[in-house]
Amino acid sequence: MARRRYLVAYDISDDRRLRAVHSCVKGFGYALQYSVFICDLDKSELVRLKWGLGDLIAHAEDRVAIVDLGDAADVSRFDFLGVRPTLPSHGPTIL
């Protein structure tokens, strides 16, 4: 199955839910910042991530953005100012 790279960012209004969401997304990807992750996922992993997040968030209060960045091997979509983090180069990042 083809892997695609996703940017996942969230804004969670409750500290307990924030920690739970962070743990969930951390299991699927690489943290760029505390609430911004890069996740290389196939279709079933994307469904599992969305399902897990859907169970954790308060849908009337919290926000999660999942942005499809294309082919997981393509790092050319990123441009950084300041310290450039090392992005995953290929393959699964699920822990």
PDB file of N, CA, C and O in Angstrom:
ATOM      1  N   MET A   1       0.833  -1.181   0.000  1.00  0.00           N
ATOM      2  CA  MET A   1       0.000   0.000   0.000  1.00  0.00           C
ATOM      3  C   MET A   1       0.882   1.251   0.000  1.00  0.00           C
ATOM      4  O   MET A   1       1.880   1.307   0.719  1.00  0.00           O
ATOM      5  N   ALA A   2       0.526   2.230  -0.785  1.00  0.00           N
ATOM      6  CA  ALA A   2       1.315   3.459  -0.873  1.00  0.00           C
ATOM      7  C   ALA A   2       1.169   4.290   0.396  1.00  0.00           C
ATOM      8  O   ALA A   2       0.085   4.415   0.964  1.00  0.00           O
ATOM      9  N   ARG A   3       2.282   4.846   0.814  1.00  0.00           N
ATOM     10  CA  ARG A   3       2.282   5.706   1.998  1.00  0.00           C
ATOM     11  C   ARG A   3       2.240   7.156   1.550  1.00  0.00           C
ATOM     12  O   ARG A   3       2.893   7.539   0.579  1.00  0.00           O
ATOM     13  N   ARG A   4       1.463   7.957   2.267  1.00  0.00           N
ATOM     14  CA  ARG A   4       1.374   9.389   2.004  1.00  0.00           C
ATOM     15  C   ARG A   4       1.800  10.117   3.257  1.00  0.00           C
ATOM     16  O   ARG A   4       1.649   9.616   4.371  1.00  0.00           O
ATOM     17  N   ARG A   5       2.332  11.301   3.056  1.00  0.00           N
ATOM     18  CA  ARG A   5       2.781  12.124   4.185  1.00  0.00           C
ATOM     19  C   ARG A   5       1.685  13.111   4.549  1.00  0.00           C
ATOM     20  O   ARG A   5       1.125  13.789   3.688  1.00  0.00           O
ATOM     21  N   TYR A   6       1.389  13.179   5.850  1.00  0.00           N
ATOM     22  CA  TYR A   6       0.359  14.074   6.371  1.00  0.00           C
ATOM     23  C   TYR A   6       0.955  14.995   7.424  1.00  0.00           C
ATOM     24  O   TYR A   6       1.788  14.584   8.231  1.00  0.00           O
ATOM     25  N   LEU A   7       0.520  16.230   7.400  1.00  0.00           N
ATOM     26  CA  LEU A   7       0.806  17.173   8.470  1.00  0.00           C
ATOM     27  C   LEU A   7      -0.408  17.142   9.382  1.00  0.00           C
ATOM     28  O   LEU A   7      -1.534  17.349   8.928  1.00  0.00           O
ATOM     29  N   VAL A   8      -0.191  16.887  10.653  1.00  0.00           N
ATOM     30  CA  VAL A   8      -1.277  16.848  11.636  1.00  0.00           C
ATOM     31  C   VAL A   8      -0.994  17.924  12.676  1.00  0.00           C
ATOM     32  O   VAL A   8       0.058  17.927  13.315  1.00  0.00           O
ATOM     33  N   ALA A   9      -1.942  18.832  12.836  1.00  0.00           N
ATOM     34  CA  ALA A   9      -1.812  19.912  13.826  1.00  0.00           C
ATOM     35  C   ALA A   9      -3.107  19.978  14.618  1.00  0.00           C
ATOM     36  O   ALA A   9      -4.186  19.718  14.084  1.00  0.00           O
ATOM     37  N   TYR A  10      -2.995  20.324  15.883  1.00  0.00           N
ATOM     38  CA  TYR A  10      -4.194  20.358  16.711  1.00  0.00           C
ATOM     39  C   TYR A  10      -4.156  21.487  17.722  1.00  0.00           C
ATOM     40  O   TYR A  10      -3.095  21.969  18.119  1.00  0.00           O
ATOM     41  N   ASP A  11      -5.346  21.890  18.122  1.00  0.00           N
ATOM     42  CA  ASP A  11      -5.560  22.895  19.166  1.00  0.00           C
ATOM     43  C   ASP A  11      -6.630  22.316  20.080  1.00  0.00           C
ATOM     44  O   ASP A  11      -7.809  22.272  19.727  1.00  0.00           O
ATOM     45  N   ILE A  12      -6.208  21.874  21.254  1.00  0.00           N
ATOM     46  CA  ILE A  12      -7.094  21.183  22.185  1.00  0.00           C
ATOM     47  C   ILE A  12      -7.256  22.056  23.428  1.00  0.00           C
ATOM     48  O   ILE A  12      -6.268  22.514  24.001  1.00  0.00           O
ATOM     49  N   SER A  13      -8.490  22.284  23.839  1.00  0.00           N
ATOM     50  CA  SER A  13      -8.760  23.264  24.893  1.00  0.00           C
ATOM     51  C   SER A  13      -8.613  22.728  26.316  1.00  0.00           C
ATOM     52  O   SER A  13      -8.582  23.523  27.256  1.00  0.00           O
ATOM     53  N   ASP A  14      -8.523  21.443  26.505  1.00  0.00           N
ATOM     54  CA  ASP A  14      -8.438  20.839  27.835  1.00  0.00           C
ATOM     55  C   ASP A  14      -7.099  20.110  27.978  1.00  0.00           C
ATOM     56  O   ASP A  14      -6.711  19.352  27.090  1.00  0.00           O
ATOM     57  N   ASP A  15      -6.398  20.335  29.082  1.00  0.00           N
ATOM     58  CA  ASP A  15      -5.059  19.745  29.279  1.00  0.00           C
ATOM     59  C   ASP A  15      -5.074  18.216  29.241  1.00  0.00           C
ATOM     60  O   ASP A  15      -4.165  17.606  28.678  1.00  0.00           O
ATOM     61  N   ARG A  16      -6.082  17.597  29.824  1.00  0.00           N
ATOM     62  CA  ARG A  16      -6.138  16.133  29.837  1.00  0.00           C
ATOM     63  C   ARG A  16      -6.322  15.587  28.418  1.00  0.00           C
ATOM     64  O   ARG A  16      -5.645  14.640  28.018  1.00  0.00           O
ATOM     65  N   ARG A  17      -7.241  16.190  27.666  1.00  0.00           N
ATOM     66  CA  ARG A  17      -7.437  15.759  26.279  1.00  0.00           C
ATOM     67  C   ARG A  17      -6.205  16.077  25.437  1.00  0.00           C
ATOM     68  O   ARG A  17      -5.846  15.309  24.545  1.00  0.00           O
ATOM     69  N   LEU A  18      -5.559  17.207  25.717  1.00  0.00           N
ATOM     70  CA  LEU A  18      -4.347  17.585  24.985  1.00  0.00           C
ATOM     71  C   LEU A  18      -3.275  16.508  25.120  1.00  0.00           C
ATOM     72  O   LEU A  18      -2.660  16.117  24.128  1.00  0.00           O
ATOM     73  N   ARG A  19      -3.053  16.033  26.330  1.00  0.00           N
ATOM     74  CA  ARG A  19      -2.053  14.977  26.542  1.00  0.00           C
ATOM     75  C   ARG A  19      -2.454  13.685  25.834  1.00  0.00           C
ATOM     76  O   ARG A  19      -1.604  12.996  25.270  1.00  0.00           O
ATOM     77  N   ALA A  20      -3.740  13.357  25.862  1.00  0.00           N
ATOM     78  CA  ALA A  20      -4.213  12.135  25.211  1.00  0.00           C
ATOM     79  C   ALA A  20      -4.063  12.229  23.690  1.00  0.00           C
ATOM     80  O   ALA A  20      -3.646  11.267  23.046  1.00  0.00           O
ATOM     81  N   VAL A  21      -4.401  13.385  23.120  1.00  0.00           N
ATOM     82  CA  VAL A  21      -4.254  13.583  21.673  1.00  0.00           C
ATOM     83  C   VAL A  21      -2.786  13.528  21.287  1.00  0.00           C
ATOM     84  O   VAL A  21      -2.431  12.912  20.283  1.00  0.00           O
ATOM     85  N   HIS A  22      -1.922  14.173  22.083  1.00  0.00           N
ATOM     86  CA  HIS A  22      -0.485  14.148  21.801  1.00  0.00           C
ATOM     87  C   HIS A  22       0.028  12.706  21.780  1.00  0.00           C
ATOM     88  O   HIS A  22       0.775  12.329  20.876  1.00  0.00           O
ATOM     89  N   SER A  23      -0.364  11.906  22.759  1.00  0.00           N
ATOM     90  CA  SER A  23       0.066  10.502  22.810  1.00  0.00           C
ATOM     91  C   SER A  23      -0.439   9.726  21.595  1.00  0.00           C
ATOM     92  O   SER A  23       0.291   8.917  21.021  1.00  0.00           O
ATOM     93  N   CYS A  24      -1.671   9.971  21.211  1.00  0.00           N
ATOM     94  CA  CYS A  24      -2.253   9.278  20.062  1.00  0.00           C
ATOM     95  C   CYS A  24      -1.468   9.592  18.791  1.00  0.00           C
ATOM     96  O   CYS A  24      -1.046   8.681  18.079  1.00  0.00           O
ATOM     97  N   VAL A  25      -1.272  10.874  18.507  1.00  0.00           N
ATOM     98  CA  VAL A  25      -0.594  11.258  17.263  1.00  0.00           C
ATOM     99  C   VAL A  25       0.875  10.839  17.302  1.00  0.00           C
ATOM    100  O   VAL A  25       1.435  10.456  16.274  1.00  0.00           O
ATOM    101  N   LYS A  26       1.499  10.907  18.467  1.00  0.00           N
ATOM    102  CA  LYS A  26       2.894  10.492  18.612  1.00  0.00           C
ATOM    103  C   LYS A  26       3.080   9.024  18.204  1.00  0.00           C
ATOM    104  O   LYS A  26       4.145   8.643  17.720  1.00  0.00           O
ATOM    105  N   GLY A  27       2.056   8.219  18.399  1.00  0.00           N
ATOM    106  CA  GLY A  27       2.111   6.814  18.003  1.00  0.00           C
ATOM    107  C   GLY A  27       2.087   6.617  16.494  1.00  0.00           C
ATOM    108  O   GLY A  27       2.338   5.513  16.011  1.00  0.00           O
ATOM    109  N   PHE A  28       1.789   7.676  15.744  1.00  0.00           N
ATOM    110  CA  PHE A  28       1.693   7.580  14.287  1.00  0.00           C
ATOM    111  C   PHE A  28       2.749   8.387  13.545  1.00  0.00           C
ATOM    112  O   PHE A  28       2.900   8.226  12.334  1.00  0.00           O
ATOM    113  N   GLY A  29       3.483   9.251  14.242  1.00  0.00           N
ATOM    114  CA  GLY A  29       4.378  10.115  13.487  1.00  0.00           C
ATOM    115  C   GLY A  29       5.483  10.760  14.274  1.00  0.00           C
ATOM    116  O   GLY A  29       5.822  10.345  15.383  1.00  0.00           O
ATOM    117  N   TYR A  30       6.034  11.787  13.671  1.00  0.00           N
ATOM    118  CA  TYR A  30       7.229  12.479  14.125  1.00  0.00           C
ATOM    119  C   TYR A  30       6.844  13.914  14.490  1.00  0.00           C
ATOM    120  O   TYR A  30       6.258  14.615  13.665  1.00  0.00           O
ATOM    121  N   ALA A  31       7.158  14.363  15.698  1.00  0.00           N
ATOM    122  CA  ALA A  31       6.794  15.706  16.152  1.00  0.00           C
ATOM    123  C   ALA A  31       7.738  16.761  15.572  1.00  0.00           C
ATOM    124  O   ALA A  31       8.952  16.698  15.763  1.00  0.00           O
ATOM    125  N   LEU A  32       7.162  17.728  14.863  1.00  0.00           N
ATOM    126  CA  LEU A  32       7.932  18.902  14.437  1.00  0.00           C
ATOM    127  C   LEU A  32       7.932  19.935  15.559  1.00  0.00           C
ATOM    128  O   LEU A  32       8.954  20.559  15.846  1.00  0.00           O
ATOM    129  N   GLN A  33       6.792  20.101  16.177  1.00  0.00           N
ATOM    130  CA  GLN A  33       6.602  20.946  17.355  1.00  0.00           C
ATOM    131  C   GLN A  33       5.619  20.206  18.237  1.00  0.00           C
ATOM    132  O   GLN A  33       5.139  19.138  17.857  1.00  0.00           O
ATOM    133  N   TYR A  34       5.304  20.749  19.415  1.00  0.00           N
ATOM    134  CA  TYR A  34       4.462  19.998  20.343  1.00  0.00           C
ATOM    135  C   TYR A  34       3.145  19.581  19.718  1.00  0.00           C
ATOM    136  O   TYR A  34       2.725  18.440  19.908  1.00  0.00           O
ATOM    137  N   SER A  35       2.479  20.447  18.989  1.00  0.00           N
ATOM    138  CA  SER A  35       1.163  20.107  18.438  1.00  0.00           C
ATOM    139  C   SER A  35       1.162  20.007  16.913  1.00  0.00           C
ATOM    140  O   SER A  35       0.114  20.136  16.281  1.00  0.00           O
ATOM    141  N   VAL A  36       2.332  19.779  16.326  1.00  0.00           N
ATOM    142  CA  VAL A  36       2.455  19.635  14.874  1.00  0.00           C
ATOM    143  C   VAL A  36       3.291  18.395  14.580  1.00  0.00           C
ATOM    144  O   VAL A  36       4.431  18.278  15.028  1.00  0.00           O
ATOM    145  N   PHE A  37       2.706  17.473  13.820  1.00  0.00           N
ATOM    146  CA  PHE A  37       3.362  16.202  13.526  1.00  0.00           C
ATOM    147  C   PHE A  37       3.414  15.947  12.032  1.00  0.00           C
ATOM    148  O   PHE A  37       2.592  16.457  11.270  1.00  0.00           O
ATOM    149  N   ILE A  38       4.390  15.152  11.623  1.00  0.00           N
ATOM    150  CA  ILE A  38       4.471  14.586  10.286  1.00  0.00           C
ATOM    151  C   ILE A  38       4.220  13.094  10.441  1.00  0.00           C
ATOM    152  O   ILE A  38       4.888  12.424  11.228  1.00  0.00           O
ATOM    153  N   CYS A  39       3.256  12.577   9.689  1.00  0.00           N
ATOM    154  CA  CYS A  39       2.907  11.164   9.769  1.00  0.00           C
ATOM    155  C   CYS A  39       2.912  10.572   8.366  1.00  0.00           C
ATOM    156  O   CYS A  39       2.233  11.084   7.477  1.00  0.00           O
ATOM    157  N   ASP A  40       3.660   9.517   8.162  1.00  0.00           N
ATOM    158  CA  ASP A  40       3.675   8.781   6.902  1.00  0.00           C
ATOM    159  C   ASP A  40       2.743   7.585   7.079  1.00  0.00           C
ATOM    160  O   ASP A  40       3.054   6.653   7.819  1.00  0.00           O
ATOM    161  N   LEU A  41       1.596   7.617   6.393  1.00  0.00           N
ATOM    162  CA  LEU A  41       0.543   6.642   6.654  1.00  0.00           C
ATOM    163  C   LEU A  41       0.016   6.015   5.371  1.00  0.00           C
ATOM    164  O   LEU A  41      -0.003   6.648   4.315  1.00  0.00           O
ATOM    165  N   ASP A  42      -0.409   4.762   5.479  1.00  0.00           N
ATOM    166  CA  ASP A  42      -1.198   4.185   4.395  1.00  0.00           C
ATOM    167  C   ASP A  42      -2.672   4.446   4.737  1.00  0.00           C
ATOM    168  O   ASP A  42      -2.972   5.033   5.776  1.00  0.00           O
ATOM    169  N   LYS A  43      -3.575   4.018   3.878  1.00  0.00           N
ATOM    170  CA  LYS A  43      -5.001   4.342   4.068  1.00  0.00           C
ATOM    171  C   LYS A  43      -5.559   3.805   5.380  1.00  0.00           C
ATOM    172  O   LYS A  43      -6.300   4.502   6.073  1.00  0.00           O
ATOM    173  N   SER A  44      -5.210   2.577   5.719  1.00  0.00           N
ATOM    174  CA  SER A  44      -5.759   1.997   6.955  1.00  0.00           C
ATOM    175  C   SER A  44      -5.210   2.696   8.196  1.00  0.00           C
ATOM    176  O   SER A  44      -5.934   2.870   9.177  1.00  0.00           O
ATOM    177  N   GLU A  45      -3.950   3.097   8.164  1.00  0.00           N
ATOM    178  CA  GLU A  45      -3.374   3.827   9.298  1.00  0.00           C
ATOM    179  C   GLU A  45      -4.031   5.199   9.454  1.00  0.00           C
ATOM    180  O   GLU A  45      -4.265   5.658  10.572  1.00  0.00           O
ATOM    181  N   LEU A  46      -4.326   5.850   8.327  1.00  0.00           N
ATOM    182  CA  LEU A  46      -5.009   7.143   8.381  1.00  0.00           C
ATOM    183  C   LEU A  46      -6.389   6.985   9.026  1.00  0.00           C
ATOM    184  O   LEU A  46      -6.793   7.813   9.843  1.00  0.00           O
ATOM    185  N   VAL A  47      -7.099   5.935   8.664  1.00  0.00           N
ATOM    186  CA  VAL A  47      -8.407   5.678   9.266  1.00  0.00           C
ATOM    187  C   VAL A  47      -8.265   5.443  10.763  1.00  0.00           C
ATOM    188  O   VAL A  47      -9.046   5.980  11.549  1.00  0.00           O
ATOM    189  N   ARG A  48      -7.279   4.649  11.166  1.00  0.00           N
ATOM    190  CA  ARG A  48      -7.062   4.380  12.595  1.00  0.00           C
ATOM    191  C   ARG A  48      -6.719   5.655  13.353  1.00  0.00           C
ATOM    192  O   ARG A  48      -7.201   5.859  14.467  1.00  0.00           O
ATOM    193  N   LEU A  49      -5.886   6.522  12.757  1.00  0.00           N
ATOM    194  CA  LEU A  49      -5.547   7.792  13.400  1.00  0.00           C
ATOM    195  C   LEU A  49      -6.801   8.651  13.584  1.00  0.00           C
ATOM    196  O   LEU A  49      -7.049   9.164  14.675  1.00  0.00           O
ATOM    197  N   LYS A  50      -7.590   8.805  12.519  1.00  0.00           N
ATOM    198  CA  LYS A  50      -8.802   9.618  12.608  1.00  0.00           C
ATOM    199  C   LYS A  50      -9.783   9.032  13.623  1.00  0.00           C
ATOM    200  O   LYS A  50     -10.395   9.772  14.393  1.00  0.00           O
ATOM    201  N   TRP A  51      -9.930   7.730  13.626  1.00  0.00           N
ATOM    202  CA  TRP A  51     -10.827   7.061  14.564  1.00  0.00           C
ATOM    203  C   TRP A  51     -10.371   7.326  16.002  1.00  0.00           C
ATOM    204  O   TRP A  51     -11.179   7.679  16.861  1.00  0.00           O
ATOM    205  N   GLY A  52      -9.079   7.152  16.252  1.00  0.00           N
ATOM    206  CA  GLY A  52      -8.542   7.376  17.594  1.00  0.00           C
ATOM    207  C   GLY A  52      -8.717   8.813  18.051  1.00  0.00           C
ATOM    208  O   GLY A  52      -9.107   9.063  19.192  1.00  0.00           O
ATOM    209  N   LEU A  53      -8.429   9.760  17.166  1.00  0.00           N
ATOM    210  CA  LEU A  53      -8.585  11.169  17.516  1.00  0.00           C
ATOM    211  C   LEU A  53     -10.055  11.523  17.730  1.00  0.00           C
ATOM    212  O   LEU A  53     -10.393  12.293  18.629  1.00  0.00           O
ATOM    213  N   GLY A  54     -10.914  10.962  16.904  1.00  0.00           N
ATOM    214  CA  GLY A  54     -12.341  11.226  17.039  1.00  0.00           C
ATOM    215  C   GLY A  54     -12.894  10.812  18.390  1.00  0.00           C
ATOM    216  O   GLY A  54     -13.814  11.443  18.911  1.00  0.00           O
ATOM    217  N   ASP A  55     -12.334   9.753  18.957  1.00  0.00           N
ATOM    218  CA  ASP A  55     -12.760   9.291  20.278  1.00  0.00           C
ATOM    219  C   ASP A  55     -12.211  10.160  21.407  1.00  0.00           C
ATOM    220  O   ASP A  55     -12.770  10.164  22.504  1.00  0.00           O
ATOM    221  N   LEU A  56     -11.125  10.898  21.158  1.00  0.00           N
ATOM    222  CA  LEU A  56     -10.461  11.659  22.221  1.00  0.00           C
ATOM    223  C   LEU A  56     -10.894  13.117  22.319  1.00  0.00           C
ATOM    224  O   LEU A  56     -10.917  13.682  23.412  1.00  0.00           O
ATOM    225  N   ILE A  57     -11.233  13.724  21.202  1.00  0.00           N
ATOM    226  CA  ILE A  57     -11.479  15.168  21.216  1.00  0.00           C
ATOM    227  C   ILE A  57     -12.922  15.497  21.600  1.00  0.00           C
ATOM    228  O   ILE A  57     -13.822  14.664  21.497  1.00  0.00           O
ATOM    229  N   ALA A  58     -13.108  16.738  22.046  1.00  0.00           N
ATOM    230  CA  ALA A  58     -14.449  17.298  22.248  1.00  0.00           C
ATOM    231  C   ALA A  58     -14.790  18.014  20.946  1.00  0.00           C
ATOM    232  O   ALA A  58     -14.249  19.083  20.665  1.00  0.00           O
ATOM    233  N   HIS A  59     -15.670  17.441  20.163  1.00  0.00           N
ATOM    234  CA  HIS A  59     -15.931  17.917  18.802  1.00  0.00           C
ATOM    235  C   HIS A  59     -16.457  19.347  18.749  1.00  0.00           C
ATOM    236  O   HIS A  59     -16.305  20.015  17.726  1.00  0.00           O
ATOM    237  N   ALA A  60     -17.069  19.828  19.820  1.00  0.00           N
ATOM    238  CA  ALA A  60     -17.589  21.199  19.842  1.00  0.00           C
ATOM    239  C   ALA A  60     -16.548  22.215  20.308  1.00  0.00           C
ATOM    240  O   ALA A  60     -16.789  23.420  20.239  1.00  0.00           O
ATOM    241  N   GLU A  61     -15.377  21.736  20.787  1.00  0.00           N
ATOM    242  CA  GLU A  61     -14.370  22.646  21.351  1.00  0.00           C
ATOM    243  C   GLU A  61     -12.999  22.545  20.685  1.00  0.00           C
ATOM    244  O   GLU A  61     -12.324  23.560  20.514  1.00  0.00           O
ATOM    245  N   ASP A  62     -12.583  21.357  20.314  1.00  0.00           N
ATOM    246  CA  ASP A  62     -11.222  21.109  19.848  1.00  0.00           C
ATOM    247  C   ASP A  62     -11.131  21.147  18.330  1.00  0.00           C
ATOM    248  O   ASP A  62     -12.131  21.021  17.623  1.00  0.00           O
ATOM    249  N   ARG A  63      -9.891  21.327  17.845  1.00  0.00           N
ATOM    250  CA  ARG A  63      -9.658  21.341  16.398  1.00  0.00           C
ATOM    251  C   ARG A  63      -8.451  20.481  16.060  1.00  0.00           C
ATOM    252  O   ARG A  63      -7.416  20.549  16.724  1.00  0.00           O
ATOM    253  N   VAL A  64      -8.598  19.672  15.022  1.00  0.00           N
ATOM    254  CA  VAL A  64      -7.499  18.869  14.489  1.00  0.00           C
ATOM    255  C   VAL A  64      -7.488  19.067  12.984  1.00  0.00           C
ATOM    256  O   VAL A  64      -8.514  18.908  12.322  1.00  0.00           O
ATOM    257  N   ALA A  65      -6.316  19.416  12.439  1.00  0.00           N
ATOM    258  CA  ALA A  65      -6.157  19.549  10.987  1.00  0.00           C
ATOM    259  C   ALA A  65      -5.251  18.431  10.504  1.00  0.00           C
ATOM    260  O   ALA A  65      -4.186  18.194  11.074  1.00  0.00           O
ATOM    261  N   ILE A  66      -5.677  17.744   9.451  1.00  0.00           N
ATOM    262  CA  ILE A  66      -4.883  16.692   8.818  1.00  0.00           C
ATOM    263  C   ILE A  66      -4.738  17.095   7.358  1.00  0.00           C
ATOM    264  O   ILE A  66      -5.718  17.132   6.614  1.00  0.00           O
ATOM    265  N   VAL A  67      -3.503  17.398   6.953  1.00  0.00           N
ATOM    266  CA  VAL A  67      -3.236  17.919   5.619  1.00  0.00           C
ATOM    267  C   VAL A  67      -2.416  16.899   4.833  1.00  0.00           C
ATOM    268  O   VAL A  67      -1.330  16.512   5.263  1.00  0.00           O
ATOM    269  N   ASP A  68      -2.930  16.466   3.689  1.00  0.00           N
ATOM    270  CA  ASP A  68      -2.235  15.516   2.827  1.00  0.00           C
ATOM    271  C   ASP A  68      -1.135  16.247   2.070  1.00  0.00           C
ATOM    272  O   ASP A  68      -1.414  17.154   1.285  1.00  0.00           O
ATOM    273  N   LEU A  69       0.114  15.853   2.305  1.00  0.00           N
ATOM    274  CA  LEU A  69       1.262  16.481   1.654  1.00  0.00           C
ATOM    275  C   LEU A  69       1.784  15.675   0.473  1.00  0.00           C
ATOM    276  O   LEU A  69       2.775  16.058  -0.149  1.00  0.00           O
ATOM    277  N   GLY A  70       1.130  14.569   0.162  1.00  0.00           N
ATOM    278  CA  GLY A  70       1.551  13.789  -0.997  1.00  0.00           C
ATOM    279  C   GLY A  70       2.426  12.605  -0.643  1.00  0.00           C
ATOM    280  O   GLY A  70       2.398  12.106   0.482  1.00  0.00           O
ATOM    281  N   ASP A  71       3.199  12.165  -1.612  1.00  0.00           N
ATOM    282  CA  ASP A  71       4.069  11.000  -1.485  1.00  0.00           C
ATOM    283  C   ASP A  71       4.973  11.126  -0.258  1.00  0.00           C
ATOM    284  O   ASP A  71       5.618  12.156  -0.057  1.00  0.00           O
ATOM    285  N   ALA A  72       5.015  10.077   0.554  1.00  0.00           N
ATOM    286  CA  ALA A  72       5.785  10.098   1.801  1.00  0.00           C
ATOM    287  C   ALA A  72       7.281  10.307   1.574  1.00  0.00           C
ATOM    288  O   ALA A  72       7.970  10.810   2.461  1.00  0.00           O
ATOM    289  N   ALA A  73       7.785   9.936   0.423  1.00  0.00           N
ATOM    290  CA  ALA A  73       9.223  10.076   0.159  1.00  0.00           C
ATOM    291  C   ALA A  73       9.612  11.481  -0.294  1.00  0.00           C
ATOM    292  O   ALA A  73      10.801  11.785  -0.386  1.00  0.00           O
ATOM    293  N   ASP A  74       8.642  12.338  -0.577  1.00  0.00           N
ATOM    294  CA  ASP A  74       8.921  13.675  -1.106  1.00  0.00           C
ATOM    295  C   ASP A  74       9.088  14.687   0.026  1.00  0.00           C
ATOM    296  O   ASP A  74       8.102  15.148   0.602  1.00  0.00           O
ATOM    297  N   VAL A  75      10.340  15.032   0.346  1.00  0.00           N
ATOM    298  CA  VAL A  75      10.606  16.020   1.401  1.00  0.00           C
ATOM    299  C   VAL A  75      10.702  17.432   0.841  1.00  0.00           C
ATOM    300  O   VAL A  75      10.945  18.370   1.600  1.00  0.00           O
ATOM    301  N   SER A  76      10.520  17.613  -0.459  1.00  0.00           N
ATOM    302  CA  SER A  76      10.678  18.932  -1.078  1.00  0.00           C
ATOM    303  C   SER A  76       9.547  19.889  -0.719  1.00  0.00           C
ATOM    304  O   SER A  76       9.645  21.080  -1.017  1.00  0.00           O
ATOM    305  N   ARG A  77       8.497  19.417  -0.101  1.00  0.00           N
ATOM    306  CA  ARG A  77       7.363  20.274   0.256  1.00  0.00           C
ATOM    307  C   ARG A  77       7.640  21.126   1.487  1.00  0.00           C
ATOM    308  O   ARG A  77       6.811  21.962   1.846  1.00  0.00           O
ATOM    309  N   PHE A  78       8.760  20.941   2.131  1.00  0.00           N
ATOM    310  CA  PHE A  78       9.072  21.654   3.360  1.00  0.00           C
ATOM    311  C   PHE A  78      10.151  22.701   3.141  1.00  0.00           C
ATOM    312  O   PHE A  78      11.132  22.468   2.435  1.00  0.00           O
ATOM    313  N   ASP A  79       9.954  23.845   3.753  1.00  0.00           N
ATOM    314  CA  ASP A  79      10.953  24.901   3.783  1.00  0.00           C
ATOM    315  C   ASP A  79      10.954  25.455   5.202  1.00  0.00           C
ATOM    316  O   ASP A  79       9.902  25.830   5.719  1.00  0.00           O
ATOM    317  N   PHE A  80      12.103  25.509   5.826  1.00  0.00           N
ATOM    318  CA  PHE A  80      12.184  25.929   7.217  1.00  0.00           C
ATOM    319  C   PHE A  80      13.032  27.191   7.351  1.00  0.00           C
ATOM    320  O   PHE A  80      13.962  27.411   6.575  1.00  0.00           O
ATOM    321  N   LEU A  81      12.708  27.998   8.322  1.00  0.00           N
ATOM    322  CA  LEU A  81      13.548  29.112   8.756  1.00  0.00           C
ATOM    323  C   LEU A  81      14.067  28.735  10.133  1.00  0.00           C
ATOM    324  O   LEU A  81      13.339  28.128  10.919  1.00  0.00           O
ATOM    325  N   GLY A  82      15.294  29.077  10.436  1.00  0.00           N
ATOM    326  CA  GLY A  82      15.859  28.673  11.720  1.00  0.00           C
ATOM    327  C   GLY A  82      16.349  27.238  11.651  1.00  0.00           C
ATOM    328  O   GLY A  82      16.793  26.768  10.604  1.00  0.00           O
ATOM    329  N   VAL A  83      16.262  26.555  12.774  1.00  0.00           N
ATOM    330  CA  VAL A  83      16.756  25.183  12.870  1.00  0.00           C
ATOM    331  C   VAL A  83      15.862  24.265  12.039  1.00  0.00           C
ATOM    332  O   VAL A  83      14.644  24.233  12.216  1.00  0.00           O
ATOM    333  N   ARG A  84      16.482  23.531  11.146  1.00  0.00           N
ATOM    334  CA  ARG A  84      15.745  22.600  10.285  1.00  0.00           C
ATOM    335  C   ARG A  84      15.743  21.218  10.934  1.00  0.00           C
ATOM    336  O   ARG A  84      16.803  20.620  11.118  1.00  0.00           O
ATOM    337  N   PRO A  85      14.553  20.702  11.284  1.00  0.00           N
ATOM    338  CA  PRO A  85      14.515  19.356  11.864  1.00  0.00           C
ATOM    339  C   PRO A  85      14.797  18.301  10.798  1.00  0.00           C
ATOM    340  O   PRO A  85      14.612  18.542   9.605  1.00  0.00           O
ATOM    341  N   THR A  86      15.237  17.157  11.235  1.00  0.00           N
ATOM    342  CA  THR A  86      15.432  16.037  10.328  1.00  0.00           C
ATOM    343  C   THR A  86      14.093  15.361  10.123  1.00  0.00           C
ATOM    344  O   THR A  86      13.493  14.861  11.075  1.00  0.00           O
ATOM    345  N   LEU A  87      13.623  15.343   8.893  1.00  0.00           N
ATOM    346  CA  LEU A  87      12.346  14.701   8.573  1.00  0.00           C
ATOM    347  C   LEU A  87      12.568  13.223   8.303  1.00  0.00           C
ATOM    348  O   LEU A  87      13.646  12.828   7.858  1.00  0.00           O
ATOM    349  N   PRO A  88      11.559  12.404   8.567  1.00  0.00           N
ATOM    350  CA  PRO A  88      11.678  10.993   8.190  1.00  0.00           C
ATOM    351  C   PRO A  88      11.927  10.912   6.691  1.00  0.00           C
ATOM    352  O   PRO A  88      11.308  11.646   5.922  1.00  0.00           O
ATOM    353  N   SER A  89      12.818  10.036   6.271  1.00  0.00           N
ATOM    354  CA  SER A  89      13.162   9.954   4.855  1.00  0.00           C
ATOM    355  C   SER A  89      12.319   8.957   4.093  1.00  0.00           C
ATOM    356  O   SER A  89      12.115   9.128   2.891  1.00  0.00           O
ATOM    357  N   HIS A  90      11.828   7.935   4.737  1.00  0.00           N
ATOM    358  CA  HIS A  90      10.990   6.945   4.056  1.00  0.00           C
ATOM    359  C   HIS A  90      10.462   5.945   5.065  1.00  0.00           C
ATOM    360  O   HIS A  90      10.913   5.872   6.208  1.00  0.00           O
ATOM    361  N   GLY A  91       9.503   5.190   4.605  1.00  0.00           N
ATOM    362  CA  GLY A  91       8.999   4.071   5.396  1.00  0.00           C
ATOM    363  C   GLY A  91       8.104   4.479   6.549  1.00  0.00           C
ATOM    364  O   GLY A  91       7.881   5.665   6.792  1.00  0.00           O
ATOM    365  N   PRO A  92       7.598   3.487   7.251  1.00  0.00           N
ATOM    366  CA  PRO A  92       6.661   3.743   8.322  1.00  0.00           C
ATOM    367  C   PRO A  92       7.333   4.428   9.496  1.00  0.00           C
ATOM    368  O   PRO A  92       8.508   4.198   9.782  1.00  0.00           O
ATOM    369  N   THR A  93       6.570   5.271  10.171  1.00  0.00           N
ATOM    370  CA  THR A  93       7.046   5.904  11.395  1.00  0.00           C
ATOM    371  C   THR A  93       6.171   5.526  12.569  1.00  0.00           C
ATOM    372  O   THR A  93       6.292   6.117  13.642  1.00  0.00           O
ATOM    373  N   ILE A  94       5.298   4.562  12.392  1.00  0.00           N
ATOM    374  CA  ILE A  94       4.397   4.152  13.471  1.00  0.00           C
ATOM    375  C   ILE A  94       5.183   3.392  14.525  1.00  0.00           C
ATOM    376  O   ILE A  94       5.979   2.509  14.208  1.00  0.00           O
ATOM    377  N   LEU A  95       4.951   3.743  15.770  1.00  0.00           N
ATOM    378  CA  LEU A  95       5.669   3.116  16.879  1.00  0.00           C
ATOM    379  C   LEU A  95       4.918   1.911  17.389  1.00  0.00           C
ATOM    380  O   LEU A  95       5.371   1.253  18.325  1.00  0.00           O
TER     381      LEU A  95
END
